[in-house]
Amino acid sequence: MARWTPADIPDLSGRLALVTGGNRGLGLETAAMLAARGADVVIACRNASAADEALAKLRARAPAAKTEAMDLDLTRLSSVRAFVQDFTRRHDRLDILVNNAGVFGINQGLTEDGFELHYGTNHFGHFALTLGLMELLARAPAPRIVAVTSMMARQGKIDFDDLDRRKGKYSKWQAYSDSKLANVLFAQELQRRMERAGIPGTAVLAHPGYAATNSPFGGSSMTPTPAEVVLLVIGSAFSQSPAMGAQPTLMAATLPGASPGTLFGPGRMGGMRGSPVADGQRIPADAETAARLWAVSEQLTGVRFPA
């Protein structure tokens, strides 16, 4: 197919989109373009002042669109539950869900619910959010769920005996990779569950390649190690703008007839940069592990796929 650009996004008038982490970087670019193409857009973030600033930017870029910000802290299941209740009161359906928010390469720590921070934010938080909104997604004629992952998922592994990574030496990069693999497995199993339930939804995946976002270390105040500084300097030579990094997510969210499980990512330099393509650099995942992770996630979060 010809090179995809945001100009290929169809008219989204009448559709409602939710973008987690939509207040900056890739999330803000995603939200702004969806709004510019006519969608009503909700950005979910945990910083009220940043949300207000992001709304001002969205309204400047898409003045005719309906945009709103809602509070969501994915590190706290109590916040996820409160968000779902509030969102359900405000809206009667959801057409596009972009699970974009996440943390990257932060030091060892636990969420309020006792999950390792990468797992808790990138996987368990979005797992609980998506299942909590499933009834609203089921009311849309063709709901689309986008899990934003990373090519680092290729180095991920699911250690069911140590999901919180409390055993042995902690590696923040391994923890991040594991959580991004969990995103892939979640999308895979979500699709199977929706098909069995008769929900005409499509779960797809996207990764931004190497995008120059505002905060390469997930917004934490930690100081990068010398090796990380070297990697950042080298990576900056190959990075692309947040606007380009958001294009795979936009393609995943809006491409008509996208096949379930498709991975959208940059098409050049081994998936690091360039215009988005479908099935770029596919990340291996097996159904048995996906089903097991789903069962564990239901047990740990207390959230289940609605009957």
C-alpha positions as CSV (number, residue, x, y, z in Angstrom):
1,M,0.0,0.0,0.0
2,A,1.0,3.6,-0.4
3,R,2.8,5.4,2.4
4,W,0.4,6.1,5.2
5,T,0.1,9.7,6.5
6,P,-2.4,11.3,9.0
7,A,-4.2,12.7,5.9
8,D,-5.4,9.1,5.5
9,I,-7.4,9.2,8.7
10,P,-11.1,9.0,7.9
11,D,-13.6,11.5,9.2
12,L,-14.1,10.6,12.9
13,S,-17.1,12.8,13.6
14,G,-19.5,11.2,16.1
15,R,-16.8,8.9,17.6
16,L,-15.5,9.1,21.1
17,A,-11.8,8.4,21.8
18,L,-10.0,8.0,25.1
19,V,-6.2,8.4,25.2
20,T,-4.4,7.6,28.4
21,G,-1.3,9.8,29.0
22,G,-2.8,12.2,26.5
23,N,-1.3,15.3,28.2
24,R,2.1,15.2,26.5
25,G,4.5,13.5,24.0
26,L,3.0,10.7,21.9
27,G,-0.3,10.8,23.8
28,L,-0.8,14.5,23.1
29,E,0.0,14.1,19.5
30,T,-2.4,11.2,19.2
31,A,-5.2,13.0,20.9
32,A,-4.7,16.2,18.9
33,M,-4.8,14.4,15.5
34,L,-7.9,12.4,16.5
35,A,-9.6,15.6,17.6
36,A,-8.5,17.3,14.3
37,R,-10.3,14.6,12.4
38,G,-13.5,15.2,14.2
39,A,-13.5,12.8,17.2
40,D,-14.6,13.8,20.6
41,V,-11.5,13.2,22.7
42,V,-10.9,12.5,26.4
43,I,-7.4,12.6,27.7
44,A,-6.7,10.7,30.9
45,C,-3.8,11.8,33.1
46,R,-2.9,12.2,36.7
47,N,-1.5,15.8,36.7
48,A,-4.3,18.4,36.8
49,S,-2.1,21.3,35.8
50,A,-0.6,19.4,32.9
51,A,-4.1,18.3,31.8
52,D,-5.2,22.0,31.6
53,E,-2.2,22.9,29.6
54,A,-2.8,20.0,27.3
55,L,-6.4,20.9,26.8
56,A,-5.4,24.4,25.8
57,K,-3.1,22.9,23.2
58,L,-5.7,20.5,21.9
59,R,-8.3,23.3,21.6
60,A,-5.8,25.5,19.7
61,R,-5.2,22.7,17.2
62,A,-8.8,21.5,16.9
63,P,-11.0,24.3,18.0
64,A,-14.2,22.6,16.7
65,A,-13.6,19.4,18.6
66,K,-15.1,18.4,22.0
67,T,-12.2,17.7,24.3
68,E,-12.0,17.0,28.0
69,A,-9.5,15.8,30.6
70,M,-10.1,13.3,33.4
71,D,-8.0,12.3,36.3
72,L,-6.5,8.8,36.1
73,D,-3.5,7.3,38.0
74,L,-2.7,3.9,36.6
75,T,-0.5,3.0,39.5
76,R,-3.6,2.9,41.8
77,L,-6.5,0.5,41.1
78,S,-8.7,2.7,43.3
79,S,-8.1,5.5,40.8
80,V,-8.9,3.2,37.8
81,R,-12.2,2.2,39.5
82,A,-13.1,5.8,40.2
83,F,-12.2,6.8,36.6
84,V,-14.4,4.0,35.1
85,Q,-17.4,5.1,37.3
86,D,-17.0,8.7,36.3
87,F,-16.4,8.0,32.6
88,T,-19.5,5.7,32.6
89,R,-21.6,8.5,34.1
90,R,-20.5,10.9,31.4
91,H,-20.6,8.7,28.3
92,D,-22.8,6.0,26.9
93,R,-20.2,4.3,24.7
94,L,-16.5,4.3,23.7
95,D,-15.3,3.9,20.1
96,I,-11.5,4.2,20.4
97,L,-9.4,3.3,23.4
98,V,-5.7,4.1,23.2
99,N,-3.7,2.6,26.1
100,N,-0.8,4.9,25.6
101,A,0.4,6.0,29.1
102,G,3.3,4.2,30.7
103,V,6.6,4.4,32.6
104,F,10.0,3.7,31.1
105,G,13.2,2.7,32.8
106,I,12.4,3.9,36.3
107,N,14.1,2.6,39.5
108,Q,12.7,-0.3,41.4
109,G,9.5,0.3,43.3
110,L,6.0,-0.8,43.9
111,T,2.6,0.6,43.1
112,E,0.0,1.3,45.8
113,D,-1.4,-2.2,45.2
114,G,2.0,-3.9,45.5
115,F,2.8,-4.3,41.8
116,E,6.2,-3.7,40.3
117,L,6.0,-0.2,38.9
118,H,6.4,-1.0,35.2
119,Y,4.0,-4.0,35.4
120,G,1.5,-2.0,37.6
121,T,1.4,1.0,35.3
122,N,1.9,-0.4,31.8
123,H,0.0,-3.6,32.2
124,F,-2.2,-4.1,35.3
125,G,-3.5,-0.5,35.2
126,H,-4.5,-0.7,31.6
127,F,-5.9,-4.2,32.0
128,A,-8.3,-3.0,34.8
129,L,-9.2,0.1,32.8
130,T,-10.0,-1.8,29.6
131,L,-12.1,-4.4,31.3
132,G,-13.9,-1.7,33.3
133,L,-14.8,0.1,30.1
134,M,-15.7,-3.1,28.2
135,E,-19.5,-2.6,28.4
136,L,-19.1,0.9,26.9
137,L,-16.8,-0.4,24.2
138,A,-19.4,-3.1,23.4
139,R,-22.0,-0.5,22.7
140,A,-19.9,1.0,19.9
141,P,-20.5,-0.4,16.4
142,A,-16.9,-1.2,15.8
143,P,-14.7,-0.5,18.8
144,R,-11.0,-0.3,18.4
145,I,-8.5,-0.9,21.3
146,V,-4.9,0.0,20.8
147,A,-2.2,-1.3,23.1
148,V,1.0,0.8,22.7
149,T,3.9,-1.5,23.2
150,S,7.6,-1.3,22.3
151,M,10.1,-3.2,20.3
152,M,11.8,-3.9,23.7
153,A,9.0,-6.4,24.2
154,R,11.1,-8.8,22.1
155,Q,13.5,-9.1,25.1
156,G,10.5,-9.5,27.5
157,K,9.7,-12.7,29.4
158,I,6.8,-13.5,31.7
159,D,8.1,-15.0,34.9
160,F,4.9,-16.0,36.7
161,D,7.0,-16.9,39.8
162,D,8.3,-13.3,40.1
163,L,6.0,-10.8,38.4
164,D,7.0,-8.2,40.9
165,R,10.7,-8.9,40.3
166,R,11.6,-9.1,43.9
167,K,13.9,-12.1,43.5
168,G,17.4,-11.6,42.3
169,K,19.0,-8.5,40.9
170,Y,16.5,-5.9,39.6
171,S,16.9,-4.6,36.0
172,K,14.6,-1.7,35.2
173,W,15.1,-2.3,31.4
174,Q,14.1,-6.0,31.8
175,A,11.1,-4.9,33.9
176,Y,10.1,-2.5,31.2
177,S,10.5,-5.1,28.4
178,D,8.5,-7.6,30.4
179,S,5.6,-5.1,30.8
180,K,5.6,-4.3,27.1
181,L,5.4,-8.0,26.3
182,A,2.5,-8.2,28.6
183,N,0.8,-5.5,26.5
184,V,1.2,-7.7,23.5
185,L,-0.2,-10.8,25.3
186,F,-3.1,-8.7,26.7
187,A,-4.2,-7.5,23.2
188,Q,-4.0,-11.1,21.9
189,E,-6.1,-12.5,24.6
190,L,-8.5,-9.6,24.6
191,Q,-9.3,-10.2,21.0
192,R,-10.1,-13.9,21.7
193,R,-12.4,-12.9,24.5
194,M,-14.2,-10.3,22.5
195,E,-14.8,-12.8,19.7
196,R,-16.2,-15.4,22.1
197,A,-18.5,-12.7,23.6
198,G,-19.7,-11.6,20.2
199,I,-18.3,-8.1,20.6
200,P,-17.3,-6.7,17.1
201,G,-14.2,-5.1,18.5
202,T,-10.6,-5.1,17.2
203,A,-7.6,-5.1,19.4
204,V,-4.4,-4.0,17.7
205,L,-0.8,-3.0,18.7
206,A,1.4,0.0,18.0
207,H,5.0,1.0,18.8
208,P,6.6,4.4,18.1
209,G,10.1,3.3,17.2
210,Y,12.6,5.7,18.7
211,A,10.7,8.9,19.3
212,A,12.1,11.9,21.0
213,T,9.5,12.4,23.8
214,N,9.7,15.0,26.6
215,S,10.9,12.5,29.2
216,P,13.0,9.5,28.2
217,F,12.9,8.2,31.8
218,G,9.2,8.1,32.4
219,G,9.1,11.5,34.2
220,S,11.2,10.3,37.2
221,S,13.8,12.5,38.8
222,M,16.5,9.9,38.7
223,T,19.9,10.6,37.1
224,P,20.8,8.4,34.1
225,T,23.8,6.2,34.4
226,P,26.8,7.0,32.2
227,A,25.9,4.0,29.9
228,E,22.4,5.3,29.6
229,V,23.6,8.8,28.7
230,V,25.7,7.2,25.9
231,L,22.7,5.3,24.6
232,L,20.6,8.5,24.7
233,V,23.2,10.4,22.7
234,I,23.5,7.7,20.1
235,G,19.7,7.2,20.0
236,S,19.1,10.9,19.5
237,A,20.8,10.7,16.1
238,F,18.1,8.2,15.0
239,S,15.1,9.5,16.8
240,Q,12.1,11.1,15.2
241,S,9.6,13.7,16.5
242,P,6.7,12.8,18.8
243,A,4.4,13.6,15.8
244,M,6.0,10.9,13.7
245,G,6.2,8.6,16.7
246,A,2.5,8.9,17.2
247,Q,1.7,7.9,13.6
248,P,1.7,4.1,14.2
249,T,-0.8,4.6,17.0
250,L,-3.0,6.8,14.8
251,M,-2.9,4.3,12.0
252,A,-3.7,1.5,14.4
253,A,-6.6,3.4,15.9
254,T,-8.2,4.5,12.6
255,L,-7.2,2.3,9.7
256,P,-10.5,0.8,8.3
257,G,-10.6,-2.9,8.3
258,A,-7.4,-3.4,10.4
259,S,-6.9,-7.1,11.2
260,P,-6.9,-8.1,14.9
261,G,-3.5,-8.4,16.4
262,T,-1.8,-6.3,13.8
263,L,1.3,-4.5,15.0
264,F,1.8,-1.0,13.5
265,G,5.2,0.6,13.7
266,P,7.8,2.6,11.8
267,G,8.8,1.0,8.5
268,R,12.5,2.1,8.3
269,M,15.7,1.3,10.1
270,G,14.5,-1.9,11.7
271,G,11.4,-0.2,13.0
272,M,13.1,2.7,14.6
273,R,11.8,5.5,12.4
274,G,9.8,6.3,9.3
275,S,6.2,6.2,8.2
276,P,4.1,3.5,9.8
277,V,3.4,0.1,8.3
278,A,1.3,-2.8,9.3
279,D,2.9,-5.9,10.8
280,G,6.2,-4.2,11.2
281,Q,8.7,-6.2,13.2
282,R,6.1,-8.6,14.6
283,I,6.7,-9.5,18.3
284,P,6.3,-13.3,19.1
285,A,3.6,-14.2,21.6
286,D,2.0,-17.5,22.4
287,A,-1.7,-18.1,23.2
288,E,-1.0,-20.3,26.3
289,T,1.1,-17.6,28.0
290,A,-1.5,-14.9,27.1
291,A,-4.3,-16.9,28.6
292,R,-2.3,-17.6,31.8
293,L,-1.3,-13.9,32.2
294,W,-5.0,-12.9,31.7
295,A,-6.1,-15.3,34.5
296,V,-3.4,-14.0,36.8
297,S,-4.3,-10.4,36.0
298,E,-7.9,-11.0,36.8
299,Q,-7.0,-12.5,40.1
300,L,-4.5,-9.8,41.1
301,T,-6.7,-6.8,40.0
302,G,-10.1,-8.2,40.9
303,V,-11.4,-7.1,37.5
304,R,-13.0,-9.6,35.2
305,F,-14.3,-9.6,31.6
306,P,-18.0,-8.7,31.8
307,A,-20.5,-11.5,31.1
